[in-house]
Amino acid sequence: MVVGEFVEEIDVVVIGAGPGGYVAAIRAAQMGKSVVVVERGNVGGVCLNVGCIPSKALIHASHVYENAQHGEAMGITMDNVKVDYAKVQEWKSGIVKQLTGGVASLFKGNKIRLVSGEAFFLSENEISVYDENESHKFKFNNAIIATGSRPFELPAFKWSKRVLSSTEVLGLSELPKRMVVIGGGYIGVELGTVLAKFGTELTILEGADHILPGFEQDMTRLVERRLKKHNVKIHTKALAKGVEETENGVVVKAEVKGEEMSFEADYVLVTVGRKPNTNDIGLEAIGVKMNDRGLIEVDKQGRTSVPSIYAIGDIVPGLALAHKASYEGKVAAEAIAGHAAEVDYKCIPSVVFSDPEMSSVGISEKEAKEQGLDVVVGRFPYAANGRALSVNAGEGFAKIIADKETGVVLGAQFVGEDASNIVSEVALAIEMGATLEDIELTIHAHPTLGEVTLEAAELALGRPIHVVVK
């Protein structure tokens, strides 16, 4: 309904149509609320357009290329395997288009209105939306901010034709001959692996002692070994200092373990973190509290310091993960509808689509020791799993951590084929308060990679079948 001349009334306004915002909008609509979604870019946000989905499509394409080149051990030989990278990009873009179209269909099916433009808060219950063609004003009962994040720009590495973020790298029409990656976290490793498999000479500069510093070193060591097989040069304890751009490339200056070094390449990819999109939308003026990093402070329901306004995803403290944002979106929408929903972060899986894949949920063995917990640990090698060997993926392991007295599962880590899917079983186990015996008594299909979870649980219980305990 129209109030006055230009202001429209709505129950819930969601700002951002990424994996947090569109999920929140759908859940709010399911709860009987009238919903408007404001999006300044493309439906699906970073994840669907220039993040999770396109990167995984390129990762899969690089795996296909690698497998086509190295099938000799299985008696399969292919000659003249080539990459048409423009065609790869076309295929990737088709996937993105299909999924963004799916979100638009979901909006239509749930009677959610999508408005294109920039959002700006006028008060704790009113917002303006404008683009170059038109403007709107909405009066709302509640708002959910889901504006996501953007790549962090280093002062010495300003974005340019040759200094790229993950967004630009995902859209390259040709494969670079040489690339320097600043930052050996999950984005740098995932995109770097794609390029290395397609033949790019890759150098990774990481400031920590090892790449993927958020994971235990017994896991990252396997990824590092595989990268080096693709001739990737990895420099740890490296501080990138600056870049000189030439007509055809860049020269990156860095200090590596105290030594000044230079690296020549076609491009430099900077992946040193992301910055929340909380500026220029009027939050300060209406009293929404943020910390010194620009992250919005929220309670367990996603409610900000302004009771009518909620925030979710990359703009609130915690891991910047798409599935975390979706989860928080459901909680916020249900809280707005009067339900007693609140977040519980004890088992958010983290996944890196490296080679081999890595995943983690709950606490690690190292964290258990640091917390002084008395635990048992079962570590089972992929090399003893029939399915892993049959798909030529015998490298890796599954590790499960449980309370020593009760057997309650506290965490797990996987590194190996399909680790991204296998971790979900343990996430469910932690959520349900399951024990090692619960996993042991669950019949797992054979031969499957999922059996590594069963075997790790049996190892922790001291009664493994397919390995001998010395």
TAWO-V396672 format. One record per residue. RES is the residue in one small letter. NEAR is the number of other ideal C-beta (glycine too) atoms within 8 Angstrom. Layout:
BEGIN
res->RES near->NEAR
res->RES near->NEAR
END
This chain:
BEGIN
res->m near->4
res->v near->8
res->v near->7
res->g near->5
res->e near->4
res->f near->7
res->v near->11
res->e near->12
res->e near->9
res->i near->12
res->d near->9
res->v near->17
res->v near->15
res->v near->17
res->i near->14
res->g near->15
res->a near->15
res->g near->16
res->p near->16
res->g near->18
res->g near->19
res->y near->18
res->v near->12
res->a near->17
res->a near->19
res->i near->12
res->r near->12
res->a near->16
res->a near->13
res->q near->8
res->m near->11
res->g near->5
res->k near->11
res->s near->8
res->v near->16
res->v near->15
res->v near->17
res->v near->14
res->e near->13
res->r near->8
res->g near->5
res->n near->9
res->v near->12
res->g near->15
res->g near->18
res->v near->11
res->c near->11
res->l near->16
res->n near->13
res->v near->8
res->g near->12
res->c near->9
res->i near->13
res->p near->14
res->s near->14
res->k near->9
res->a near->12
res->l near->13
res->i near->12
res->h near->8
res->a near->12
res->s near->12
res->h near->10
res->v near->8
res->y near->12
res->e near->9
res->n near->8
res->a near->9
res->q near->8
res->h near->7
res->g near->11
res->e near->7
res->a near->6
res->m near->6
res->g near->6
res->i near->6
res->t near->6
res->m near->8
res->d near->4
res->n near->4
res->v near->8
res->k near->4
res->v near->9
res->d near->6
res->y near->11
res->a near->8
res->k near->7
res->v near->11
res->q near->11
res->e near->8
res->w near->10
res->k near->13
res->s near->9
res->g near->8
res->i near->11
res->v near->14
res->k near->8
res->q near->8
res->l near->11
res->t near->13
res->g near->8
res->g near->8
res->v near->13
res->a near->10
res->s near->8
res->l near->11
res->f near->15
res->k near->8
res->g near->6
res->n near->11
res->k near->8
res->i near->13
res->r near->8
res->l near->11
res->v near->10
res->s near->7
res->g near->12
res->e near->8
res->a near->12
res->f near->11
res->f near->14
res->l near->8
res->s near->6
res->e near->10
res->n near->7
res->e near->12
res->i near->14
res->s near->11
res->v near->14
res->y near->9
res->d near->10
res->e near->2
res->n near->3
res->e near->6
res->s near->8
res->h near->11
res->k near->12
res->f near->14
res->k near->10
res->f near->15
res->n near->8
res->n near->11
res->a near->13
res->i near->21
res->i near->16
res->a near->18
res->t near->11
res->g near->15
res->s near->10
res->r near->9
res->p near->11
res->f near->9
res->e near->10
res->l near->10
res->p near->5
res->a near->8
res->f near->13
res->k near->8
res->w near->8
res->s near->6
res->k near->4
res->r near->11
res->v near->13
res->l near->12
res->s near->12
res->s near->14
res->t near->10
res->e near->9
res->v near->12
res->l near->12
res->g near->8
res->l near->10
res->s near->6
res->e near->6
res->l near->10
res->p near->11
res->k near->6
res->r near->12
res->m near->15
res->v near->14
res->v near->15
res->i near->14
res->g near->12
res->g near->15
res->g near->14
res->y near->9
res->i near->9
res->g near->16
res->v near->16
res->e near->13
res->l near->16
res->g near->15
res->t near->14
res->v near->13
res->l near->13
res->a near->13
res->k near->12
res->f near->11
res->g near->6
res->t near->11
res->e near->8
res->l near->16
res->t near->14
res->i near->15
res->l near->16
res->e near->16
res->g near->7
res->a near->9
res->d near->5
res->h near->12
res->i near->16
res->l near->15
res->p near->10
res->g near->6
res->f near->11
res->e near->9
res->q near->7
res->d near->6
res->m near->12
res->t near->13
res->r near->9
res->l near->12
res->v near->17
res->e near->11
res->r near->8
res->r near->12
res->l near->17
res->k near->9
res->k near->6
res->h near->10
res->n near->8
res->v near->11
res->k near->7
res->i near->12
res->h near->13
res->t near->12
res->k near->9
res->a near->12
res->l near->7
res->a near->12
res->k near->7
res->g near->8
res->v near->12
res->e near->7
res->e near->9
res->t near->7
res->e near->3
res->n near->4
res->g near->12
res->v near->15
res->v near->10
res->v near->15
res->k near->11
res->a near->14
res->e near->10
res->v near->11
res->k near->8
res->g near->4
res->e near->6
res->e near->6
res->m near->9
res->s near->8
res->f near->10
res->e near->8
res->a near->14
res->d near->10
res->y near->13
res->v near->15
res->l near->15
res->v near->14
res->t near->14
res->v near->8
res->g near->8
res->r near->9
res->k near->10
res->p near->13
res->n near->11
res->t near->12
res->n near->5
res->d near->4
res->i near->13
res->g near->9
res->l near->11
res->e near->7
res->a near->6
res->i near->11
res->g near->8
res->v near->12
res->k near->7
res->m near->10
res->n near->7
res->d near->3
res->r near->5
res->g near->10
res->l near->11
res->i near->14
res->e near->10
res->v near->12
res->d near->5
res->k near->5
res->q near->12
res->g near->16
res->r near->10
res->t near->14
res->s near->6
res->v near->9
res->p near->6
res->s near->9
res->i near->15
res->y near->15
res->a near->14
res->i near->18
res->g near->18
res->d near->11
res->i near->16
res->v near->13
res->p near->6
res->g near->6
res->l near->6
res->a near->8
res->l near->8
res->a near->11
res->h near->9
res->k near->13
res->a near->17
res->s near->11
res->y near->10
res->e near->15
res->g near->20
res->k near->12
res->v near->14
res->a near->15
res->a near->17
res->e near->11
res->a near->14
res->i near->14
res->a near->10
res->g near->4
res->h near->7
res->a near->3
res->a near->8
res->e near->8
res->v near->9
res->d near->4
res->y near->7
res->k near->7
res->c near->10
res->i near->12
res->p near->11
res->s near->10
res->v near->10
res->v near->13
res->f near->9
res->s near->13
res->d near->9
res->p near->14
res->e near->15
res->m near->16
res->s near->15
res->s near->13
res->v near->13
res->g near->13
res->i near->9
res->s near->10
res->e near->11
res->k near->7
res->e near->9
res->a near->13
res->k near->8
res->e near->6
res->q near->7
res->g near->4
res->l near->9
res->d near->5
res->v near->11
res->v near->11
res->v near->10
res->g near->16
res->r near->9
res->f near->15
res->p near->9
res->y near->15
res->a near->8
res->a near->8
res->n near->16
res->g near->7
res->r near->10
res->a near->15
res->l near->10
res->s near->7
res->v near->7
res->n near->7
res->a near->12
res->g near->9
res->e near->9
res->g near->15
res->f near->11
res->a near->16
res->k near->13
res->i near->16
res->i near->16
res->a near->17
res->d near->11
res->k near->7
res->e near->5
res->t near->7
res->g near->11
res->v near->9
res->v near->18
res->l near->12
res->g near->15
res->a near->15
res->q near->14
res->f near->16
res->v near->13
res->g near->16
res->e near->11
res->d near->8
res->a near->15
res->s near->9
res->n near->6
res->i near->15
res->v near->15
res->s near->8
res->e near->10
res->v near->16
res->a near->13
res->l near->9
res->a near->11
res->i near->15
res->e near->8
res->m near->7
res->g near->5
res->a near->10
res->t near->10
res->l near->14
res->e near->8
res->d near->11
res->i near->15
res->e near->10
res->l near->6
res->t near->7
res->i near->4
res->h near->9
res->a near->6
res->h near->6
res->p near->7
res->t near->8
res->l near->13
res->g near->10
res->e near->13
res->v near->16
res->t near->15
res->l near->12
res->e near->17
res->a near->15
res->a near->15
res->e near->12
res->l near->13
res->a near->13
res->l near->12
res->g near->6
res->r near->5
res->p near->12
res->i near->6
res->h near->7
res->v near->10
res->v near->4
res->v near->6
res->k near->2
END
